[in-house]
Amino acid sequence: MVAPHDIASAVEETRRCVGEYGFKAIYLAPGTVNRRPWHDRCYDPLWAACQELDIPVCFHGGGRTLLTPDFSLEIFADRLMMWHTFNQPLGVMTAAVSLIGGGVLERYPDLRVGLLEGNCSWAPWLIHRLDEHYEWVGWYEARDLTRKPSEYFVRNCFVSVEVDETPVKHYVDWFGDDNLVFSTDFPHGDSQYPHATETFRKLPLSEASQAKVLGDNWSRLYKIPLARKRRA
């Protein structure tokens, strides 16, 4: 995890951890600092370093992480059932819209982005809506974009599917199965441990799609080679 409060230090820490310890990613909480959205140019040195080092930047909300901009989730602070329903997906959704619509993935076309443990089923609706708004006002608000938001999403972003997320079938119908990764959510209370993989296998996905989600896709996200069984 790096702190975006000081970008120069974040870049230095990223390089140190990758160079000295072989880290495969950096992590950021989706809530922004000093009301600067993720597409603010101040973060560009960090994105450039991640692209150069060939590691992804991964976002994951956690706890009662109130967001900037303010979604007033504190009104649900007395009930986890309500604030937690919003908290995880909203965080990665705002990061995705900022990075895509704000031109970060245009400026850094090889940057990989992980939008993790916030479900995946929001993506068809949200990215479709972002495409619509790009067609509507993008001609003057997003002149630096050279393709539709959905194309950046498919090219650069990976999202995680929860092991019991049955609406995943709609995601695959919309975007395919090349950028979904497996999430056990261990050791949190809402995880399916110790039956996470067993539960995942019951989702309405083909065997080929399950193989990608369980292995091939996360191998591409983190650039970790898969160990293949040798044939006898």
C-alpha positions in Angstrom: 0.0 0.0 0.0 1.3 3.4 -0.9 0.1 6.8 0.4 -1.0 9.3 -2.3 -0.6 12.2 0.1 3.0 12.6 -1.2 3.4 11.4 -4.8 7.2 11.6 -4.8 7.3 9.3 -1.8 4.7 7.0 -3.2 6.7 6.6 -6.4 9.9 6.0 -4.3 8.1 3.4 -2.2 6.7 1.7 -5.3 10.1 1.4 -6.8 11.7 0.2 -3.6 9.1 -2.5 -3.0 9.2 -3.8 -6.5 13.0 -3.6 -6.9 14.0 -4.9 -3.4 11.2 -7.3 -2.6 9.6 -8.3 -5.9 6.2 -6.9 -5.1 3.7 -7.5 -7.9 1.3 -4.6 -7.4 0.5 -1.5 -5.4 -2.7 -0.9 -3.5 -4.7 2.3 -3.0 -7.9 3.0 -1.1 -10.4 4.5 -3.5 -11.1 7.6 -1.3 -9.1 10.5 -2.6 -6.8 12.9 -0.8 -7.4 16.7 -0.6 -10.3 16.4 -3.0 -8.0 15.6 -5.9 -9.6 13.0 -8.2 -7.5 10.1 -9.5 -7.4 11.8 -13.0 -5.6 14.8 -11.5 -2.3 15.2 -13.2 -0.5 15.3 -9.8 -0.8 11.5 -9.8 0.8 11.0 -13.2 4.3 10.1 -11.9 2.7 7.2 -9.9 0.9 5.9 -12.9 4.0 6.3 -15.1 6.1 4.4 -12.5 3.6 1.5 -12.4 3.5 1.3 -16.2 7.3 1.4 -16.4 7.6 -1.3 -13.7 4.8 -3.4 -15.4 2.8 -3.7 -12.2 -0.9 -3.0 -11.7 -2.4 -0.4 -9.4 -5.2 -2.0 -7.4 -8.1 -0.4 -5.6 -10.1 -1.9 -2.7 -12.3 -0.2 -0.2 -12.4 -1.3 3.4 -14.1 -0.5 6.6 -16.1 2.7 6.8 -14.0 4.5 4.2 -16.1 7.6 3.5 -15.4 8.7 -0.1 -14.5 12.0 -1.6 -16.8 13.2 -3.2 -19.1 12.7 -0.2 -21.8 10.1 -0.7 -23.0 10.7 2.9 -22.6 7.0 3.9 -22.3 8.1 7.5 -26.1 8.2 7.6 -26.0 4.4 7.6 -23.1 4.3 10.2 -25.2 2.4 12.7 -25.9 -0.6 10.4 -23.3 -2.6 8.6 -25.9 -4.2 6.4 -26.6 -0.8 4.8 -23.3 1.0 4.7 -21.3 -2.1 3.6 -23.7 -2.6 0.7 -22.6 0.7 -0.8 -19.1 1.0 0.5 -17.1 -1.6 -1.5 -18.7 -1.2 -4.9 -18.9 2.6 -4.8 -15.3 3.0 -4.1 -14.0 1.0 -7.1 -16.8 2.5 -9.3 -15.6 6.0 -8.7 -12.0 5.0 -9.3 -12.9 3.4 -12.6 -14.9 6.4 -13.8 -12.1 8.8 -12.9 -9.3 6.8 -14.5 -11.2 6.1 -17.7 -13.2 9.3 -18.1 -10.4 11.5 -16.9 -7.9 10.2 -19.5 -5.5 8.3 -17.3 -5.8 5.2 -19.4 -5.3 7.2 -22.5 -2.1 8.7 -21.2 -0.9 5.4 -19.9 -2.2 2.7 -22.3 -0.3 -0.1 -20.7 -1.3 0.6 -17.1 -3.2 -2.3 -15.6 -5.9 -1.5 -13.0 -7.4 -3.9 -10.5 -10.9 -3.0 -9.1 -11.1 -5.6 -6.4 -13.6 -7.0 -3.9 -16.3 -4.7 -4.9 -18.3 -7.1 -7.1 -18.3 -7.0 -10.9 -22.0 -6.9 -11.7 -22.2 -3.1 -11.6 -19.9 -2.8 -14.6 -22.4 -3.4 -17.5 -24.7 -0.7 -16.3 -22.0 1.8 -15.2 -19.7 1.5 -18.2 -22.7 1.6 -20.6 -23.8 4.8 -18.9 -20.3 6.3 -19.1 -20.3 5.4 -22.8 -23.6 7.2 -23.2 -22.2 10.3 -21.5 -19.1 10.2 -23.6 -21.2 10.2 -26.8 -23.3 13.1 -25.4 -20.7 15.5 -24.0 -17.3 13.9 -24.6 -16.7 16.0 -27.7 -15.9 18.9 -25.4 -15.4 17.4 -21.9 -13.1 14.5 -22.9 -11.3 15.6 -26.1 -8.2 13.7 -25.1 -10.0 10.3 -25.2 -9.5 8.4 -28.5 -11.9 5.6 -27.8 -15.1 4.8 -25.9 -14.8 4.3 -22.1 -15.9 0.7 -22.5 -12.9 0.0 -24.7 -10.5 1.4 -22.0 -12.3 -0.7 -19.4 -11.9 -3.9 -21.3 -8.3 -3.2 -22.3 -6.9 -2.0 -19.0 -9.2 -3.0 -16.1 -9.6 -6.2 -14.1 -12.5 -6.7 -11.7 -13.1 -9.4 -9.1 -16.1 -11.7 -9.0 -17.3 -12.8 -5.6 -17.7 -16.6 -5.2 -21.5 -16.4 -4.9 -22.1 -13.5 -7.3 -24.6 -15.2 -9.6 -25.2 -12.0 -11.7 -21.7 -12.5 -13.1 -23.4 -14.1 -16.1 -24.6 -10.6 -17.2 -21.0 -9.3 -16.9 -19.7 -12.1 -19.1 -22.5 -11.5 -21.6 -21.5 -7.9 -21.8 -17.7 -7.9 -21.6 -16.6 -11.4 -22.0 -14.4 -13.3 -19.5 -10.9 -12.0 -20.1 -10.7 -9.5 -17.2 -12.4 -11.2 -14.3 -10.4 -12.5 -11.4 -11.3 -14.8 -8.4 -11.8 -13.4 -4.9 -12.2 -15.5 -1.8 -12.5 -12.5 0.6 -10.8 -14.6 3.3 -10.8 -14.1 6.2 -13.7 -11.6 6.4 -17.0 -12.6 7.9 -18.9 -12.6 4.6 -16.4 -14.9 2.9 -17.3 -18.5 1.9 -14.2 -20.0 3.5 -13.4 -22.9 3.6 -15.7 -23.5 0.6 -14.8 -20.5 -1.6 -13.7 -22.4 -4.7 -16.4 -25.0 -4.3 -19.0 -22.2 -4.2 -17.4 -20.4 -7.1 -17.7 -23.6 -9.2 -21.5 -23.4 -8.9 -21.7 -20.0 -10.6 -23.3 -19.9 -14.1 -20.0 -19.8 -15.9 -18.5 -22.3 -18.4 -15.6 -24.5 -17.5 -13.4 -22.4 -19.9 -14.5 -19.1 -18.2 -13.9 -20.6 -14.7 -10.4 -21.6 -15.7 -9.6 -18.0 -16.8 -11.1 -16.5 -13.7 -9.2 -18.9 -11.4 -5.9 -18.7 -13.1 -5.2 -17.2 -16.5 -6.6 -13.7 -15.8 -4.9 -13.1 -12.5 -1.7 -14.4 -14.0 -2.0 -11.6 -16.6 -3.0 -9.0 -14.0 0.0 -9.7 -11.7 2.4 -11.1 -14.3 2.8 -14.3 -12.2 3.4 -17.4 -14.4 1.1 -20.3 -13.8 2.5 -23.6 -12.8 1.4 -26.1 -15.5 1.1 -29.8 -14.8 3.3 -31.9 -17.0 1.7 -34.6 -19.0 2.8 -38.1 -18.2 
